Amino acid sequence: MTTPPPTNQLSADEARRIVLRAQGFLGAPDRKAGVRGILRHLGAVQLDTISVLARSHELIPYARLGAVDRKTVEKAYWTDTHAFEYWSHAACILPIEEWPHFAFRRRAYRNRPHWNHQLPDGVYDQVIKQLRAEGPLTATELGGAKRTSEWWDWSGTKVAVERALMYGEVVCVERRGWKRVYDLAERAVPDSLLHDDLDDTECLRRLVRLAGRSLGVGTRADIADYHRLKGEQVDAVIADSGLVPVTVEGWGKPAWADPAALQTPPRGRHRTTLLSPFDSLIWERARTERIFGFTHRLEAYVPKPKRVYGYFAMPVLAGGHLVGRVDPAREGSTLVAKQVTLDGPKAVPAVAQALVEAASWVNCTDVRVEKVDAPELREALARELTRATP
C-alpha cells in the first residue's frame, strides 16, 4: 500500500493570514514595484463599468498601496504594453507575460460552434485590414459601435472586432474614456510571447499555479474560480502544478497552497481600507464567508427596494478582518457615506479611518454620513471622523 504524501495542517487563522499576505494586505507592499507589481502579484485585476469613488481597477492598487495617483495607475497598466485585457475571472487586466498561457482559451473561442451575434460576410477581414493600416482604434473609429442603447444590439463591426479579440488576433491595449482601444496582436504583443505554441495542459498548469500563488491557499473551487477554469481542468493538472496539499481547520474540503506561502509565518502591518466589491480578495462568495465569516454580495444589480447594504457597498478591511461596509457616493467635494454597516463598536475607528483616507484620495475635503445601521454608533463614528480628518 502506497503511503500518502504528508499534508500540511493549517488553523483557520493561519490560512486567513496566508490569504491576506498573498493578496497584498499583510506586510509592507513593494512600493518600488508599484502598480505593475500589484498586477503581477495578483495575476489579474478585474474591470467593471461602475464608477463611484473610482473604477474598480483603480481601487485595487489603492487598497494595497494607499493614495497612488489615478493617472499613474492607468499609465502603469497600459504604457509600453505591460498588460492586456482578456477574459480571466471576468474582463480583466492581465500581465503581458501571461499572454501565452491564455492560448487554451483563445483556441476554445476559435472552435466555438455558435455565437450570440451574427457576423456579416467580409466585415471581419475589413476590420483587420483597417487596424493594420491605421493603427489602434476604438469600435467607433472602426466605423461601428452600438446601434441602440441595448448592449446586445451590436453593429457588424463591433461583433467582428470583439470576435477578433477573443481569437487573439486583436488586443485591447488600453481603455480610452472607457472605450476599448484595439490593435493587432502582432504589433501589441512582444514577439517572444506572441505565438500560441503552448498546449492546453501547459496553459492550465501555469494558471492553476498562478491562482494558487495569488490565493495563498484555496480549495479546488477557489482555484478554479480565480481564472474561471472548469473543475476537471484543475483536477487534470493540480498534481504537477507545484501546489502542495493542505488541510485547513473548518474548511471541510481538501485544499492546496503555494509552497512559498508555507515557508514563513505571515507577519507585518495590516492594511485598513475600503475594498472594491470586485477585489480579488473577495471574488468568491463562499470563500469569503469561509475565511472571514462575512457575506459579500454586490447589490448594484439588485432592485433598490431589495438592497440590504447599498448599491456599491464596499467592505472595510481592518486588522485582517472584514469589519463593516460603506456604500459611498460623491457630491462635489464631499464623500457621502449613504449607508454604513458596522461590526460592533470596535469597528468604528477603522471605518472612520478608511472613509477619511478614501476621501483624500479622490480629492474630497469632507465626509458626510447619511445612515448608520446601528444608530447607537452614529455619534461615535462622527467623533472618530473628526479625529481622523487632518
PLY file of the C-alpha trace (Angstrom):
ply
format ascii 1.0
element vertex 390
property float x
property float y
property float z
element edge 389
property int vertex1
property int vertex2
end_header
0.00 0.00 0.00
1.38 3.39 -1.02
1.85 5.86 1.81
0.09 9.16 1.01
2.26 12.28 0.92
2.39 14.34 4.10
-0.26 17.05 4.36
0.30 20.40 5.98
-2.15 21.29 8.74
-3.28 24.92 8.98
-5.53 26.57 11.51
-8.30 28.80 10.18
-6.38 31.84 11.45
-3.14 30.75 9.77
-4.98 30.26 6.48
-6.63 33.69 6.74
-3.26 35.37 7.29
-1.69 33.45 4.40
-4.53 34.65 2.18
-4.09 38.27 3.27
-0.35 38.19 2.58
-0.85 36.53 -0.80
-3.33 39.23 -1.77
-1.04 42.07 -0.66
-2.84 43.14 2.53
-0.42 41.92 5.18
3.16 43.17 5.35
4.74 46.18 3.71
3.86 46.45 0.00
6.61 46.56 -2.60
6.30 50.26 -3.36
9.19 50.18 -5.81
7.28 47.72 -7.99
4.18 49.90 -7.64
1.00 49.25 -9.61
2.72 46.92 -12.05
4.00 44.90 -9.13
0.46 44.62 -7.75
-0.81 43.42 -11.13
1.86 40.75 -11.40
1.36 39.75 -7.77
-2.38 39.26 -8.24
-2.19 37.90 -11.78
-5.47 39.58 -12.76
-7.28 42.83 -11.96
-10.98 42.89 -12.76
-12.52 45.66 -14.84
-16.04 46.97 -14.41
-18.07 49.85 -15.79
-19.31 51.07 -12.38
-17.50 54.13 -11.06
-18.45 55.55 -7.67
-15.26 56.58 -5.87
-13.21 55.38 -8.83
-13.27 52.46 -11.23
-12.51 49.09 -9.72
-9.15 48.63 -11.46
-8.03 51.86 -9.76
-9.36 50.78 -6.37
-7.31 47.56 -6.42
-3.84 49.20 -6.19
-5.23 51.94 -3.90
-6.35 49.32 -1.39
-2.83 47.88 -1.24
-0.55 50.87 -1.82
-2.58 53.77 -0.49
-3.11 57.05 -2.30
-1.44 56.24 -5.62
-2.21 58.83 -8.31
-5.03 57.64 -10.57
-3.23 58.73 -13.74
-0.22 56.76 -12.55
-2.46 53.71 -12.26
-3.60 53.98 -15.88
-0.07 54.54 -17.17
1.22 51.58 -15.20
-1.30 49.24 -16.77
-1.12 50.35 -20.37
2.15 52.15 -21.14
4.76 50.15 -23.07
2.46 47.12 -23.37
2.86 45.93 -19.80
-0.66 44.50 -19.78
-3.51 43.35 -21.95
-7.23 42.92 -21.40
-8.80 39.50 -21.74
-11.32 37.11 -20.21
-9.95 35.64 -16.99
-12.08 35.75 -13.82
-14.14 38.23 -15.83
-12.91 41.00 -18.13
-9.52 41.60 -16.52
-6.26 43.42 -16.96
-3.55 40.76 -17.16
0.26 40.95 -17.13
1.52 40.80 -20.71
3.84 37.89 -19.89
0.77 35.72 -19.31
-0.40 36.12 -22.92
0.92 32.66 -23.95
-0.97 30.96 -21.12
-4.38 32.06 -22.37
-3.82 30.26 -25.67
-6.13 27.47 -24.47
-8.99 29.96 -24.12
-8.30 31.62 -27.48
-8.38 28.19 -29.14
-11.65 27.38 -27.38
-13.20 30.59 -28.73
-11.97 29.82 -32.26
-13.57 26.38 -32.04
-16.82 27.68 -30.61
-19.73 26.25 -32.63
-22.14 29.16 -32.20
-22.21 32.83 -31.21
-24.94 35.13 -29.98
-24.17 37.73 -32.63
-24.21 37.19 -36.38
-21.05 38.24 -38.22
-21.77 39.75 -41.68
-19.66 38.44 -44.55
-16.41 40.29 -45.13
-16.61 42.52 -42.05
-14.01 40.58 -40.03
-11.38 40.86 -42.75
-12.21 44.55 -43.21
-11.65 45.27 -39.51
-8.26 43.53 -39.53
-7.29 45.40 -42.70
-8.28 48.76 -41.19
-6.36 48.16 -37.96
-3.30 47.13 -39.95
-3.48 50.32 -41.99
-4.48 52.86 -39.32
-3.16 51.54 -36.01
-5.01 51.39 -32.66
-8.72 52.31 -32.95
-11.92 52.19 -30.91
-15.00 50.43 -32.27
-16.45 53.84 -33.12
-13.31 54.79 -35.05
-13.54 51.49 -36.89
-16.91 52.68 -38.16
-19.44 50.98 -35.94
-20.34 50.84 -32.30
-23.72 50.07 -30.76
-26.67 50.93 -32.96
-29.01 51.40 -29.98
-28.84 51.67 -26.22
-29.35 47.91 -25.95
-25.98 46.26 -25.23
-26.78 43.18 -27.31
-27.55 45.13 -30.47
-24.00 45.42 -31.79
-23.05 46.58 -35.25
-21.28 44.14 -37.56
-18.01 45.99 -36.96
-18.33 45.68 -33.18
-19.13 41.98 -33.49
-16.10 41.46 -35.73
-13.58 43.28 -33.55
-14.83 41.58 -30.36
-14.59 38.21 -32.09
-11.04 39.06 -33.16
-10.28 39.99 -29.54
-11.47 36.61 -28.32
-9.49 34.81 -31.03
-6.33 36.68 -30.07
-5.83 38.32 -33.45
-6.65 41.67 -31.85
-5.71 43.00 -28.39
-7.29 45.66 -26.21
-4.26 47.82 -25.49
-5.97 50.46 -23.32
-9.28 51.97 -22.27
-9.97 55.48 -23.55
-13.00 57.08 -21.92
-13.93 53.53 -21.01
-13.94 52.52 -24.68
-11.68 49.66 -25.67
-8.81 50.59 -27.95
-7.96 47.72 -30.29
-4.73 46.90 -32.09
-3.34 43.88 -33.88
-1.73 41.34 -31.57
1.25 41.14 -33.91
2.02 44.78 -33.03
0.92 44.90 -29.40
2.36 41.66 -28.04
6.15 41.20 -27.89
7.42 38.68 -30.46
8.79 36.43 -27.73
5.26 35.96 -26.32
3.09 36.12 -29.41
2.90 32.58 -30.73
0.27 30.21 -29.33
2.57 27.20 -29.14
1.73 26.06 -25.59
-0.70 23.16 -25.40
-3.76 23.26 -23.16
-2.10 21.26 -20.39
0.83 23.68 -20.16
-1.54 26.66 -20.08
-3.76 25.16 -17.40
-0.83 24.07 -15.25
0.53 27.61 -15.28
-2.84 29.24 -14.48
-3.54 26.81 -11.64
-0.09 27.53 -10.23
-0.65 31.29 -10.54
-4.07 31.06 -8.92
-2.61 29.13 -6.00
0.14 31.71 -5.58
-2.31 34.63 -5.71
-4.73 32.96 -3.30
-2.07 31.66 -0.93
-4.27 28.71 -0.07
-7.51 27.56 -1.65
-9.89 24.71 -2.35
-10.37 23.20 -5.80
-13.35 25.53 -6.32
-11.35 28.58 -5.18
-8.52 27.79 -7.58
-10.88 27.12 -10.49
-12.78 30.36 -9.88
-9.71 32.61 -9.99
-9.30 32.38 -13.78
-12.72 30.75 -14.35
-11.41 27.29 -15.15
-13.51 24.15 -15.02
-13.12 21.83 -12.06
-11.96 18.99 -14.28
-9.32 21.25 -15.81
-7.93 21.91 -12.34
-8.07 18.19 -11.49
-6.05 17.32 -14.59
-3.03 19.44 -13.66
-3.04 20.22 -9.96
-0.86 17.25 -9.04
2.03 18.64 -11.08
1.24 22.35 -10.70
3.71 22.84 -7.86
0.98 23.49 -5.29
1.02 21.34 -2.17
-1.96 19.69 -0.43
-3.01 21.08 2.93
-5.89 20.71 5.33
-7.43 23.82 6.88
-9.36 23.80 10.12
-13.06 24.20 9.49
-12.90 24.18 5.69
-14.22 20.65 5.29
-12.70 20.25 1.82
-9.21 19.44 0.53
-7.07 22.48 -0.19
-3.79 23.37 -1.86
-1.27 26.04 -1.00
1.61 27.88 -2.59
4.68 26.20 -1.03
6.40 29.57 -0.66
3.46 30.76 1.45
4.11 27.96 3.95
7.79 28.67 4.45
7.44 31.66 6.78
4.58 32.74 9.03
2.77 35.85 7.73
3.71 38.92 9.73
3.63 42.67 9.31
1.30 45.62 9.10
-2.35 45.09 8.21
-3.99 47.42 5.72
-7.07 49.40 6.76
-9.00 50.25 3.62
-12.23 50.22 1.65
-12.34 47.30 -0.80
-13.83 47.34 -4.26
-16.70 44.83 -4.47
-14.67 43.40 -7.37
-11.45 42.94 -5.37
-9.88 39.51 -5.85
-9.71 39.08 -2.06
-13.50 38.69 -2.08
-14.25 37.41 -5.58
-15.84 34.16 -4.49
-18.69 34.48 -2.00
-18.38 31.04 -0.40
-14.64 31.56 0.09
-15.18 34.98 1.68
-17.71 33.51 4.10
-15.40 30.59 4.91
-12.33 32.73 5.59
-13.81 35.91 7.04
-17.29 34.92 8.21
-18.54 37.78 6.02
-21.30 37.64 3.41
-20.39 39.76 0.41
-22.79 40.49 -2.43
-22.73 43.28 -4.99
-26.19 44.84 -4.92
-25.84 47.18 -7.89
-27.92 44.76 -9.95
-30.44 44.11 -7.17
-33.71 46.13 -7.32
-33.37 49.09 -4.96
-36.15 48.00 -2.56
-34.37 44.68 -2.04
-30.92 46.09 -1.29
-29.63 45.47 2.22
-26.25 47.25 2.25
-26.43 49.60 -0.74
-25.72 49.98 -4.45
-21.89 49.74 -4.28
-21.31 48.61 -0.70
-17.56 48.42 -0.13
-16.32 46.04 2.57
-13.97 47.59 5.13
-10.78 45.64 5.83
-9.00 46.31 9.13
-6.71 44.22 11.31
-7.02 41.33 8.88
-10.80 41.12 9.22
-13.80 42.49 7.33
-15.40 44.79 9.90
-18.13 46.66 8.06
-19.42 48.13 4.83
-19.72 51.59 3.32
-21.99 52.47 0.39
-20.28 55.60 -0.99
-21.23 58.42 -3.31
-19.72 61.77 -4.25
-21.36 65.18 -4.16
-18.87 67.78 -5.32
-16.01 67.77 -2.83
-17.92 65.65 -0.30
-17.64 61.90 0.06
-21.09 60.73 1.13
-21.44 57.51 3.11
-25.01 56.77 2.13
-25.10 53.74 4.38
-22.57 52.45 6.92
-22.73 48.98 8.43
-20.52 48.31 11.44
-19.50 45.04 13.05
-19.81 46.47 16.55
-18.17 49.42 18.37
-14.62 48.17 17.76
-15.09 48.73 14.01
-15.80 52.46 14.38
-12.19 53.81 14.30
-11.24 51.64 11.33
-14.29 52.63 9.28
-13.65 56.30 10.03
-10.01 55.99 9.01
-10.94 54.18 5.79
-13.50 56.86 4.90
-11.17 59.79 5.53
-8.30 58.23 3.58
-10.56 57.38 0.64
-11.98 60.91 0.62
-8.50 62.40 0.47
-7.51 60.07 -2.38
-10.40 61.23 -4.58
-9.86 64.89 -3.64
-12.86 65.21 -1.35
-12.45 67.58 1.57
-15.46 66.46 3.62
-17.16 63.22 4.65
-20.90 63.08 5.34
-22.64 60.06 6.82
-26.30 59.65 5.93
-27.26 56.38 7.60
-25.65 54.09 10.18
-27.28 50.68 10.51
-26.56 50.73 14.25
-27.91 54.20 15.21
-26.32 53.98 18.66
-22.88 54.08 16.96
-23.59 57.15 14.85
-22.24 59.64 17.39
-19.10 57.59 17.99
-18.48 57.42 14.23
-18.90 61.20 13.93
-16.29 61.73 16.67
-13.85 59.37 15.02
-14.31 61.05 11.64
-13.46 64.39 13.24
-10.43 62.87 14.91
-9.23 61.16 11.71
-9.65 64.23 9.48
-6.32 66.09 9.05
0 1
1 2
2 3
3 4
4 5
5 6
6 7
7 8
8 9
9 10
10 11
11 12
12 13
13 14
14 15
15 16
16 17
17 18
18 19
19 20
20 21
21 22
22 23
23 24
24 25
25 26
26 27
27 28
28 29
29 30
30 31
31 32
32 33
33 34
34 35
35 36
36 37
37 38
38 39
39 40
40 41
41 42
42 43
43 44
44 45
45 46
46 47
47 48
48 49
49 50
50 51
51 52
52 53
53 54
54 55
55 56
56 57
57 58
58 59
59 60
60 61
61 62
62 63
63 64
64 65
65 66
66 67
67 68
68 69
69 70
70 71
71 72
72 73
73 74
74 75
75 76
76 77
77 78
78 79
79 80
80 81
81 82
82 83
83 84
84 85
85 86
86 87
87 88
88 89
89 90
90 91
91 92
92 93
93 94
94 95
95 96
96 97
97 98
98 99
99 100
100 101
101 102
102 103
103 104
104 105
105 106
106 107
107 108
108 109
109 110
110 111
111 112
112 113
113 114
114 115
115 116
116 117
117 118
118 119
119 120
120 121
121 122
122 123
123 124
124 125
125 126
126 127
127 128
128 129
129 130
130 131
131 132
132 133
133 134
134 135
135 136
136 137
137 138
138 139
139 140
140 141
141 142
142 143
143 144
144 145
145 146
146 147
147 148
148 149
149 150
150 151
151 152
152 153
153 154
154 155
155 156
156 157
157 158
158 159
159 160
160 161
161 162
162 163
163 164
164 165
165 166
166 167
167 168
168 169
169 170
170 171
171 172
172 173
173 174
174 175
175 176
176 177
177 178
178 179
179 180
180 181
181 182
182 183
183 184
184 185
185 186
186 187
187 188
188 189
189 190
190 191
191 192
192 193
193 194
194 195
195 196
196 197
197 198
198 199
199 200
200 201
201 202
202 203
203 204
204 205
205 206
206 207
207 208
208 209
209 210
210 211
211 212
212 213
213 214
214 215
215 216
216 217
217 218
218 219
219 220
220 221
221 222
222 223
223 224
224 225
225 226
226 227
227 228
228 229
229 230
230 231
231 232
232 233
233 234
234 235
235 236
236 237
237 238
238 239
239 240
240 241
241 242
242 243
243 244
244 245
245 246
246 247
247 248
248 249
249 250
250 251
251 252
252 253
253 254
254 255
255 256
256 257
257 258
258 259
259 260
260 261
261 262
262 263
263 264
264 265
265 266
266 267
267 268
268 269
269 270
270 271
271 272
272 273
273 274
274 275
275 276
276 277
277 278
278 279
279 280
280 281
281 282
282 283
283 284
284 285
285 286
286 287
287 288
288 289
289 290
290 291
291 292
292 293
293 294
294 295
295 296
296 297
297 298
298 299
299 300
300 301
301 302
302 303
303 304
304 305
305 306
306 307
307 308
308 309
309 310
310 311
311 312
312 313
313 314
314 315
315 316
316 317
317 318
318 319
319 320
320 321
321 322
322 323
323 324
324 325
325 326
326 327
327 328
328 329
329 330
330 331
331 332
332 333
333 334
334 335
335 336
336 337
337 338
338 339
339 340
340 341
341 342
342 343
343 344
344 345
345 346
346 347
347 348
348 349
349 350
350 351
351 352
352 353
353 354
354 355
355 356
356 357
357 358
358 359
359 360
360 361
361 362
362 363
363 364
364 365
365 366
366 367
367 368
368 369
369 370
370 371
371 372
372 373
373 374
374 375
375 376
376 377
377 378
378 379
379 380
380 381
381 382
382 383
383 384
384 385
385 386
386 387
387 388
388 389
